[in-house]
Amino acid sequence: MPAPDHVELWVHSPPLAKATPGQFAHVATQGMLRRPISFSRLDVDTGHAAILFQVVGVGTRWLASQQEGAVLDILGPLGRGFPAPDDRRPWCLVGGGVGIPPLLAAASQWTPAAQTTPATILGARTASLLLLEENFRQLGHEVWVTTDDGSRGEKGTVIGPLARWLAKNPLGQVYACGPTAMLSAVAATSGQRGDVWLALEQRMGCGVGACLACVVLGNGANGPSYRRVCADGPVFSREELIFP
């Protein structure tokens, strides 16, 4: 079950169900701008996709009130998702807050490396805001939990468990989604190793790369350049981004 004030909404749409984990839906609600929401589950066989979001304002409150049979206006799947891991090497998922749902979509599709247990590190401000912990355990993952206030799991951030996992898995692959500060710390902690993928959370306008409202600073062929989170991302390799 989602945390309080969070809703997981299932949509019947075969095109959306074919999304790559890490891609997103741009959902029309009450108001001028659509809401970008990542997919939490994808079921190609039934043609269903799920989005999990926190109810924080008029638009998401309206979306949460929709009942079975309602027709929604959704653009998607949009953006660039996570590349599948090399299934010969271990991989670790690192999620914070509402950045956790797209990692569940990935975990449900990816095959773990032979003779290894997939690792998932989940962070939240407090225990009541922790998302989908049992879902990852049901997939057979080794799960570490951190909360800022210590109300569940280890007190602190996801960086402590991540550093320990990286020390034991020098060839490990890292997939992270969450607040920018968390992703910056994940990038720094991962050092120079390859295969570190970061999914950004960003406010958007059009969602298709035209309005440039969601740009972030990245590395271009000729030096720093702006990257569109909606079209060039939301998933980037660590080397593509420049964090403050």
SULCORQUI-V437456 format. One record per backbone hydrogen bond with DSSP energy under -0.5 kcal/mol. CO is the residue of the C=O (numbers start at 1). NH is the residue of the N-H. E is the energy in kcal/mol with one decimal. If there is no record, write none. Layout:
<<CO | NH | E> <CO | NH | E>>
This chain:
<<3 | 6 | -1.8> <5 | 55 | -3.3> <7 | 9 | -0.6> <7 | 53 | -2.5> <9 | 51 | -2.3> <11 | 13 | -0.9> <11 | 49 | -2.4> <13 | 17 | -2.3> <14 | 18 | -0.8> <15 | 18 | -0.8> <16 | 19 | -1.9> <20 | 23 | -2.6> <21 | 82 | -3.2> <23 | 22 | -0.5> <23 | 39 | -1.2> <24 | 78 | -2.6> <25 | 27 | -0.7> <25 | 37 | -2.8> <26 | 75 | -2.5> <27 | 35 | -2.8> <34 | 36 | -0.5> <35 | 27 | -2.8> <35 | 37 | -0.6> <37 | 25 | -2.9> <38 | 52 | -0.8> <41 | 50 | -2.6> <43 | 47 | -1.5> <43 | 48 | -1.5> <47 | 13 | -2.5> <48 | 43 | -2.8> <49 | 11 | -3.3> <50 | 40 | -2.6> <50 | 41 | -1.1> <51 | 9 | -3.1> <53 | 7 | -2.8> <54 | 56 | -0.9> <57 | 61 | -2.1> <58 | 62 | -2.3> <59 | 63 | -2.2> <60 | 64 | -2.4> <61 | 65 | -0.9> <62 | 65 | -0.7> <63 | 66 | -1.3> <67 | 70 | -2.2> <70 | 72 | -0.5> <72 | 74 | -0.8> <73 | 28 | -2.8> <75 | 26 | -2.9> <78 | 24 | -1.9> <80 | 235 | -1.5> <85 | 87 | -0.8> <86 | 89 | -2.1> <87 | 114 | -0.8> <90 | 173 | -2.1> <91 | 119 | -1.5> <92 | 175 | -2.5> <93 | 121 | -3.1> <94 | 177 | -2.1> <95 | 123 | -2.3> <96 | 99 | -2.1> <97 | 100 | -1.7> <100 | 103 | -1.4> <100 | 104 | -1.1> <101 | 104 | -0.8> <101 | 105 | -1.5> <102 | 106 | -1.6> <103 | 107 | -2.8> <104 | 108 | -2.0> <105 | 109 | -0.6> <106 | 109 | -1.3> <106 | 110 | -2.1> <113 | 116 | -1.7> <116 | 118 | -0.5> <118 | 142 | -3.2> <119 | 93 | -2.6> <120 | 122 | -0.5> <120 | 144 | -2.7> <121 | 95 | -2.7> <122 | 146 | -2.6> <123 | 97 | -2.3> <124 | 148 | -1.8> <125 | 149 | -1.3> <126 | 129 | -1.8> <127 | 130 | -1.5> <128 | 4 | -0.6> <132 | 136 | -1.6> <133 | 137 | -1.7> <134 | 138 | -2.4> <135 | 139 | -0.8> <136 | 141 | -2.0> <137 | 140 | -1.9> <141 | 143 | -0.7> <142 | 120 | -2.6> <144 | 122 | -2.8> <145 | 154 | -2.8> <146 | 124 | -1.4> <147 | 150 | -0.8> <147 | 156 | -2.4> <154 | 147 | -2.1> <157 | 160 | -0.8> <157 | 161 | -0.5> <158 | 162 | -2.0> <159 | 163 | -2.6> <160 | 164 | -1.8> <161 | 165 | -2.4> <162 | 166 | -2.8> <163 | 167 | -1.8> <164 | 168 | -1.2> <165 | 169 | -1.3> <169 | 172 | -2.3> <173 | 92 | -2.8> <174 | 197 | -2.9> <175 | 94 | -2.8> <176 | 199 | -2.8> <177 | 96 | -1.9> <179 | 183 | -2.3> <180 | 184 | -2.6> <181 | 185 | -1.8> <182 | 186 | -2.4> <183 | 187 | -2.5> <184 | 188 | -2.2> <185 | 189 | -2.5> <186 | 190 | -1.9> <188 | 191 | -0.9> <190 | 193 | -1.5> <195 | 174 | -2.2> <195 | 197 | -0.5> <196 | 238 | -2.2> <197 | 176 | -2.8> <198 | 200 | -0.6> <198 | 236 | -2.8> <199 | 178 | -1.0> <200 | 202 | -0.5> <205 | 34 | -0.5> <212 | 215 | -0.7> <214 | 229 | -1.0> <216 | 227 | -3.2> <217 | 242 | -2.3> <218 | 220 | -0.5> <218 | 225 | -2.7> <220 | 223 | -1.4> <223 | 220 | -2.4> <225 | 218 | -3.3> <227 | 216 | -2.3> <227 | 229 | -0.6> <228 | 232 | -2.2> <228 | 233 | -1.1> <233 | 80 | -3.5> <234 | 200 | -2.6> <234 | 236 | -0.5> <236 | 198 | -3.2> <237 | 240 | -1.4> <237 | 241 | -0.5> <238 | 241 | -1.2> <240 | 219 | -2.2>>
